[in-house]
Amino acid sequence: MTIREAVSHGSSVLKTAGIESPSLDSSLLLAYVLGISRTSLAAKGCEPLCEKAFESFQTLLKRRIEGECVAYITGKKEFRFLEFSVNSCVLVPRPDTEILVEAAVEQLRQYGKNGNIRVLDLCTGSGAVAISLKHEMPGIKVFASDISADALKIAEKNAQELLGGENYAVFFQGDLFNALPRERYSLITCNPPYIPDCEIQTLPAEVQKEPRIALDGGKSGLEIIERIIDGSPEYLENGGTLLTEADPRQMEKIESMLTHRGFKGIKLYRDLSGQERVIGGKYEN
């Protein structure tokens, strides 16, 4: 069996099992087994695949069919052209969350070359947002927090591997603002839990394997977001911005919360499918 035939076989198996992206997942898993990139996999398509590698591939296909996502199987996930380490302690970074980074970069560019820009990323998980911002705008100072100590271990590992050096970011462990010293930030970003608890069981099997603490937004789905909106003014500089990812269905209520708390210039950002995915506003004392 050639590598190309193995990829085709894996794609067929995954498609039959109802996996949404069978060809992509098959190629990612086989590339992982062989320790090469997807580009190299395609270039080696006519080469034979040894029996041992095929057996390993079959094992990974079985794990994928049983509901384990490719990112957890391989331990890696690309986000903003960076390869993040992930495991079952963190939410898998998704393309929709790149909109949060883009919105943050847009806000930060308004500060020009000010060398004292401080960014706080709440519910940082794998550190994808915080690390991407620091990577794209090295001059800013980045701080991040998460309630999960295990998640922060992954975030710190990613920061060391993807940013290198010292003082790349400061991480705090604890429940939202309770984790932080009382300091001010130019920008607060967050991708908090925002799924109503009654909807968790309706999610795809692979999503349900992600940490519930990173998904469950309480009865309304807005409990964590409301706490973040209420607490942010005490941590934002005058004119500072809060940006949060959320479900498009929640945007109207979030806008009302922001306005009620005194945020101005509310702005919405759409994801690749055209849905409102990120919302934010400025707070002025």
Steps between C-alpha positions, in 0.01 A plus 500: 500500500630844410472807720240646266295181516521500879373858516213405269421197716500709816280763339248233398493349848448838665236608251303181563517577872351845440813707564453845346850548352612145414769581242663768712491290815636194321796690358574671833499170687721320250742792487518480880572126489781558252634808679474723193294800388187473285697659216765232523228235524355612168843500339563142617163373380642232274734356762405174676370505856646237730271267692598638840414856396168386355411324825576816696290696254210259548521549877475877460209469262317297762564770763367762259185297431445465874474876528852615583596805295812507284658772712487287815630197313798684352546743790522793258269762348583781260373846590608828340778313315643372830492137612367479855533204731160385629359222712171415666558768767444782251245604241620439145573838332255563218504722190210706638722610788747649253239775459562593864872536427430708189266728696762538774774587249270762347452660840866482597615670180310807611754538778782543244847422634417562863736272688278462806209310347376234741266223386312256723358177359244337728409129473820458302493117474784396269610863481408523131367856511758644739797336326376590152467864603850507647638326191336749264568807715822430693507843663190447714501357851280193531331356807267201507293307751299181526319321780666171399855438618531218247400733216760754610771236479415459133484878448841550658645216292364662185638839598846353555496305174341761276632825646821394669715714727393644832220737596291386206181501708379489860249231595261502797294208626159565649136594439494796258603824673550324833824367352644845434673782682305826477662649191374670183510375142460662160305203368325198649422205274313183584360187343298392804264206548175612334300186422179461708539196724188337356661500153825326595352154442389600149853584386697269269673212680846645443400835653352327804844352563641850546514634859150588613635787708607665173157453338233540768372856529235414757125488455485795259842454348577857605593460866877524447470774239283707734761468777772608258302804383420600860861465615690642203463874576709453815784363289483711184690821441288803416390436142603136518319233300331172589458239226325166545413211276146363534217321322341715227162443670630673814622824346188708563499416871875557530470839331234593756729386785790704365288811457351463848850476650609819325687372195485721191556448128377141504634316196428157355739287295385226263660159453582329170140382463368853543365451852561745782771331706679769703365805677670777690496859617707770670470605860562861596493621859 
